[in-house]
Amino acid sequence: QVQLVESGGGLVQAGGSLNLSCLVSGLTFSNYGMGWFRQAPGKEREFVAVITWSGGSTEYTDSVKGRFTISRDNAKKSVYLQMNSLKPEDTAVYYCAADRSVAGWSRRVYGMEYWGKGTLVTVSS
């Protein structure tokens, strides 16, 4: 059974930092691009970041560039999202996702092969 389990969400003040983790099991991790999406209350799910199979390339949505960093550890079958300088508008449920293709992630908000159940990030002003 494929499982993606996120952790690391919580409540943080604006300007603070959080590190999200996603532990993956049940698949050949290195064959999958990994990424993060988020969904704020009342909003559509949006792309946040993606990292290629071996971590050689990353892509971010404009609103988090320079503040968030995605990384992966294939030996640990984990992907991370380091979030710095958090803003209230970053408040959302953050979802880990996996797909063998890394093409067009910014336009694919529901079509990933596998999803985690999400972890809530709340940023207070």
Phi, psi and omega in degrees: 000131178279131178224138172236119185239114180273153174206165175105354178288168180164194180260131180217149177282153175306137183092349180276186185227152171217151174239117178267144177235149176224114179262127186248140176218157174089006177215167175279098193303318184292347177276357187241132163291148182233147180202178179233139172235165177215156179220115178275158179304128179076004182245162174283154176296141181227153176290141177244304185201154176219150177226139184286177194304318181251009177084014185282344182213146178226159177215143182227151170290149188304324186291345181245357181301134181086348181245325182252148176225124175262142178212166178216153176231101186293329178295325179267357182051050183225150173232147187230155172226105176274121184244117179244164178049049185295145180241155177306326180290353173279352180300124183182167165275126182258129183245134171274142181220153179226139176203142180293338174259141175251010181281134171066029182299328181294343180248004180243100186258348179224352189270011179293153181294320183221146181226147166276176181272351174099156173223136187274130173245123178238123182247118181267150180273000000 
